[in-house]
């Protein structure tokens, strides 16, 4: 028997929970379609941060007074909530400033001590700069498997690029530019069969796909709170315990130590040995509240809503004369990247802004991918749970104005 289809979402009720969506942009109704860059924030998340600062603000772990106890409970409770969302043990969740810092942590503490000249990190051609540059800084050679004209990974070529020098596989769960959903389970299976660990960049995946890190058997999983309706400047790294135990800390200071002496120091247990200094307690609380809010909706329901909207958006954009979609892989999430005849993406974005439509333009931190498709930049509309057909229709109407101006 097939599983029942997810129940549709109440879009009006969801939108009512986002105060920022009530405002106008350039005097027009706001159609916010820049969610791959950052999502807007629900009232529940905003209230959680406000409540923390009003009632519980103190430094964690280091004091016995009541405020510190409340702050520590809230902070460590956030770790529990994030761990549950990913189906991970709590001690394998390291708090960071976001996906970029999480990947840099792995590059410096895991890869760099193990890398020798000529060693490689195997990527795909659709990776974000944050999943390219840290490996290079760690001393590895980055090798990228190609994508086809639809923007899908050419899996056979990816397999062919394994070598005895491959030390790590790193891959985006979802491409931030194309929306391509990568076959993570297949990638992990093949990498592990060759004895190679896998890092997944979950920045775009965390809010759009159910993610079970233990079922996927990933070695590392990085994400940012602000992509899943949480605060900026906070994120986390999941890592298998054996990796965390074997890795040295990458920053020194308070809370990551067990003992300190001028003759030498020893480190705290995991995950704390990677969390030097005063942490972002409010960020942790906000992230947990955002996850609680998203979990209540159901990630499966969110994914179904966004997929239906992606199909509608794809149809509408294909009706715009001179518009070409970049990224048409058969397995996609809610991202619509495109170029238009005669119009630079920057001009497209400027004109859309005048019509109240917020999109992103540029190379989206994927310069190698732009080179692959022979374009300097794209315009990118990206979807979230509060978007609807009216946002797509507003985008379409604005793009028709672009067409008339540049045709």
C-alpha positions in Angstrom: 0.0 0.0 0.0 1.3 3.5 -0.9 1.8 6.0 1.9 -0.8 8.6 2.2 0.0 11.9 0.5 1.0 14.7 3.0 -1.8 17.0 4.0 -1.7 20.4 2.3 -0.4 23.3 4.3 -2.6 26.3 5.4 -0.5 29.0 3.5 -2.4 32.0 5.0 -1.9 30.7 8.6 1.8 30.1 7.9 2.3 33.6 6.4 0.6 35.2 9.4 3.5 33.8 11.6 6.1 35.9 9.7 5.9 39.6 10.7 8.3 40.7 7.9 6.0 39.4 5.2 3.3 42.0 6.0 5.4 44.9 4.8 5.6 46.2 1.2 8.7 46.5 -0.9 9.0 49.5 -3.2 5.3 50.2 -2.5 4.3 46.7 -3.8 3.3 43.5 -2.2 6.5 41.7 -1.1 7.2 38.5 -2.9 10.2 37.2 -1.1 12.0 34.6 -3.3 15.6 34.8 -1.9 15.3 31.9 0.5 18.4 30.1 -0.6 20.3 33.1 0.7 18.4 33.3 4.0 14.9 32.5 5.1 12.5 34.8 7.0 11.8 34.2 10.7 8.6 33.0 12.3 7.2 34.6 15.4 7.9 31.5 17.5 11.6 31.8 16.8 11.6 35.6 17.4 9.8 35.1 20.7 12.2 32.4 21.9 15.2 34.6 21.4 13.4 37.5 23.1 12.4 35.4 26.0 15.9 34.1 26.5 17.4 37.6 26.7 14.6 38.8 28.9 14.6 36.0 31.4 17.7 33.7 31.2 20.7 35.6 29.8 23.9 34.5 31.4 27.1 32.7 30.4 26.7 28.9 30.3 28.5 26.0 32.1 30.6 28.2 34.4 28.4 29.5 37.3 26.0 28.1 39.9 23.6 31.0 40.0 20.0 30.6 38.8 20.3 32.6 35.5 23.4 30.6 34.5 21.5 27.4 35.3 18.6 28.5 33.1 20.9 29.6 30.3 22.8 26.3 30.4 19.6 24.3 30.4 18.3 26.2 27.4 21.6 26.0 25.5 22.1 22.2 26.1 18.4 21.7 25.5 18.9 23.2 22.1 21.7 20.6 21.4 19.2 17.9 22.3 16.6 19.3 20.0 19.0 19.7 17.1 20.3 16.2 17.6 16.8 14.7 17.6 16.0 16.5 14.4 19.0 14.9 12.7 18.6 11.6 14.6 22.1 12.0 16.0 23.6 11.5 19.5 23.8 14.8 21.3 27.6 14.5 21.9 28.1 14.4 18.2 26.6 17.9 17.6 29.2 20.7 17.6 27.9 24.2 17.7 29.5 26.6 15.1 28.6 29.9 13.4 27.2 28.0 10.4 27.9 25.7 7.5 31.0 27.6 6.4 32.7 27.4 9.8 31.6 23.7 10.2 33.4 22.8 6.9 36.4 24.8 7.9 36.5 23.0 11.2 36.6 19.6 9.4 39.2 21.0 7.0 41.6 22.1 9.7 41.0 19.5 12.4 40.3 16.4 10.4 41.8 16.8 6.9 44.9 19.0 7.3 46.8 16.7 9.8 46.2 13.8 7.5 46.8 15.3 4.1 50.0 14.8 2.1 51.1 16.6 -1.1 48.9 15.3 -3.9 46.1 14.1 -1.7 42.7 14.8 -3.1 39.2 15.8 -2.0 36.5 14.6 -4.4 33.8 17.2 -5.0 31.1 17.8 -7.6 31.0 20.6 -10.1 28.1 22.3 -8.3 29.8 22.9 -4.9 29.5 26.2 -3.1 32.8 28.1 -2.6 32.6 27.1 1.1 32.9 23.5 0.1 35.9 24.2 -2.2 38.2 26.7 -0.6 38.6 25.2 2.9 40.0 22.0 1.4 42.5 23.9 -0.7 43.6 25.9 2.4 44.1 22.6 4.2 46.6 21.6 1.5 44.4 19.2 -0.6 43.9 19.1 -4.3 40.2 19.6 -5.2 38.9 17.3 -7.9 35.3 17.9 -9.2 33.0 15.5 -11.0 31.1 17.1 -13.9 27.4 17.8 -14.1 25.4 17.3 -17.3 23.5 19.9 -19.2 20.5 19.5 -16.8 22.7 20.2 -13.8 22.7 16.6 -12.5 25.8 14.9 -11.3 27.3 12.5 -13.8 27.6 9.7 -11.3 29.8 7.4 -13.5 32.3 10.2 -13.9 32.2 10.8 -10.1 33.0 7.2 -9.5 35.8 7.3 -12.1 37.5 10.2 -10.3 38.2 8.1 -7.1 41.9 7.5 -6.8 44.3 6.1 -4.1 44.9 9.8 -3.1 41.2 10.5 -2.4 41.1 11.4 1.3 37.6 12.8 1.6 34.3 13.2 -0.4 32.4 16.4 0.1 29.1 17.1 -1.6 26.1 19.4 -1.4 22.9 17.8 -0.3 21.1 20.3 -2.6 22.8 22.7 -5.0 22.3 26.3 -4.0 22.4 27.4 -7.6 20.6 24.6 -9.5 18.4 23.0 -6.9 19.7 19.6 -7.9 19.2 17.0 -5.1 22.3 14.8 -5.0 22.1 11.0 -4.4 23.6 11.2 -1.0 22.9 7.6 0.0 24.6 6.3 -3.2 27.5 8.6 -2.7 28.1 7.5 0.9 27.8 3.8 -0.1 30.4 4.1 -2.8 32.8 6.2 -0.8 32.7 4.0 2.2 33.2 0.9 0.0 36.5 2.6 -0.9 37.3 3.5 2.7 36.7 7.3 2.2 34.7 9.4 4.6 31.9 11.8 3.4 31.0 15.3 4.4 27.6 16.6 3.3 27.0 20.3 3.0 23.4 20.5 4.3 22.9 24.3 4.1 20.2 24.0 1.4 19.0 20.5 2.4 18.2 20.9 6.1 14.9 22.8 5.7 13.7 21.1 2.6 14.4 17.3 3.0 14.0 15.0 5.9 17.6 14.2 7.1 18.6 11.3 9.2 22.4 11.3 9.5 22.6 7.9 11.0 20.5 6.3 8.3 22.5 8.1 5.6 25.7 7.0 7.5 27.4 10.3 6.7 30.7 11.1 8.5 30.1 14.8 8.7 27.0 17.0 8.1 27.1 20.8 8.3 24.2 23.2 8.3 23.2 26.9 9.1 20.3 28.0 11.2 19.4 30.9 9.1 18.5 28.6 6.1 15.8 26.9 8.2 14.0 29.9 9.7 16.4 30.4 12.5 18.9 33.2 13.4 22.0 34.2 11.5 25.5 33.4 12.8 24.6 30.0 14.3 24.9 26.5 12.9 26.2 23.0 13.7 28.4 20.2 12.6 27.4 16.6 13.1 30.3 14.2 13.0 30.8 10.5 13.9 32.2 10.2 17.4 35.4 8.4 16.2 36.3 11.3 14.1 35.6 13.9 16.8 37.7 11.9 19.3 40.6 11.7 16.9 40.5 15.4 15.9 42.4 18.0 17.7 40.7 21.3 18.7 41.0 24.1 16.1 40.5 27.0 18.5 41.8 27.5 22.1 40.2 29.2 25.0 37.6 28.8 27.7 35.3 25.8 27.8 37.3 23.6 25.4 39.8 22.8 28.1 40.0 20.2 30.8 43.2 21.5 32.5 45.5 24.4 31.7 49.1 24.8 32.8 52.1 26.7 31.4 53.7 23.3 30.8 50.7 22.2 28.6 46.9 21.8 28.6 44.4 19.0 28.1 41.1 19.1 26.3 37.5 18.8 27.3 35.3 15.9 26.1 33.4 16.0 22.8 31.7 18.1 21.6 33.0 20.8 23.9 36.6 20.6 22.9 35.5 22.3 19.6 33.5 25.1 21.3 36.0 27.6 22.6 34.9 30.8 24.2 31.5 32.3 25.1 29.0 30.6 22.7 26.0 32.0 20.9 23.4 30.9 23.5 20.6 32.9 22.0 21.5 31.5 18.5 21.2 28.0 19.9 17.8 28.8 21.5 16.6 30.4 18.3 17.7 27.5 16.2 16.0 25.0 18.4 12.8 27.0 18.3 12.9 27.2 14.5 13.4 23.4 14.3 10.5 22.9 16.7 8.3 25.1 14.5 9.4 23.4 11.3 9.0 19.9 12.8 5.4 20.8 13.8 4.6 21.5 10.2 6.3 18.4 9.0 9.3 18.5 6.7 7.6 16.0 4.3 4.6 18.4 4.0 6.9 21.3 3.4 8.8 19.4 0.7 5.5 18.4 -1.0 4.3 22.1 -0.9 7.6 23.4 -2.3 7.7 20.7 -5.0 4.3 21.6 -6.3 5.2 25.2 -6.3 8.5 24.4 -8.1 6.5 22.6 -10.9 4.2 25.6 -11.2 7.1 28.1 -11.2 8.9 26.0 -13.9 5.9 26.1 -16.1 5.3 29.8 -15.7 9.0 30.8 -16.3 9.1 28.7 -19.4 6.3 30.9 -20.8 8.5 34.0 -20.6 10.0 34.7 -24.0 13.8 34.5 -24.1 14.1 33.0 -20.6 16.4 29.9 -20.2 16.4 27.9 -17.0 19.8 26.8 -15.7 19.3 23.6 -13.8 16.6 21.2 -14.9 17.7 18.0 -13.2 14.9 15.4 -12.7 15.5 15.5 -8.9 15.2 19.1 -7.8 14.3 21.3 -4.8 12.7 24.7 -5.0 15.3 26.8 -6.9 14.8 28.5 -10.2 17.9 29.9 -11.8 17.7 31.5 -15.1 19.1 33.9 -17.7 17.2 36.1 -20.2 18.1 37.2 -23.7 19.5 40.7 -23.7 19.2 41.3 -20.0 22.1 41.0 -17.5 21.0 39.2 -14.3 21.8 42.4 -12.3 19.3 44.3 -14.4 16.7 41.6 -14.0 17.1 41.8 -10.2 16.9 45.5 -10.2 13.7 45.6 -12.2 12.1 42.8 -10.2 12.9 44.7 -7.0 10.9 47.7 -8.3 8.0 45.2 -8.7 8.3 44.0 -5.1 10.0 40.7 -6.0 13.1 39.8 -4.0 15.5 37.4 -5.8 19.3 36.9 -5.9 21.6 37.6 -8.8 25.2 36.8 -9.4 27.4 33.7 -9.3 25.9 32.5 -6.0 29.3 31.5 -4.8 29.5 28.8 -7.5 31.9 30.4 -10.0 33.1 27.0 -11.4 29.5 26.1 -12.1 28.9 29.4 -13.9 31.9 28.6 -16.1 30.4 25.1 -16.8 27.2 26.7 -18.1 28.9 29.5 -20.0 27.3 32.3 -18.1 28.8 35.0 -15.9 25.8 34.9 -13.5 22.2 33.9 -13.2 19.0 35.3 -11.6 17.8 32.9 -8.9 14.3 32.6 -7.3 14.3 30.2 -4.4 11.3 28.9 -2.5 10.3 28.5 1.1 7.2 27.2 3.0 5.5 30.6 3.0 5.7 31.0 -0.8 2.7 30.4 -3.0 1.4 30.7 -6.5 0.8 34.4 -6.0 4.5 34.9 -5.5 5.2 33.0 -8.8 2.6 35.0 -10.6 4.1 38.3 -9.4 7.6 37.0 -10.5 6.2 36.1 -13.9 4.5 39.5 -14.4 7.7 41.3 -13.4 9.8 39.1 -15.8 7.4 40.0 -18.6 8.3 43.7 -18.0 11.9 42.8 -18.2 11.3 41.0 -21.5 9.5 44.1 -22.9 12.3 46.4 -21.9 15.1 44.3 -23.4 13.5 42.7 -26.4 
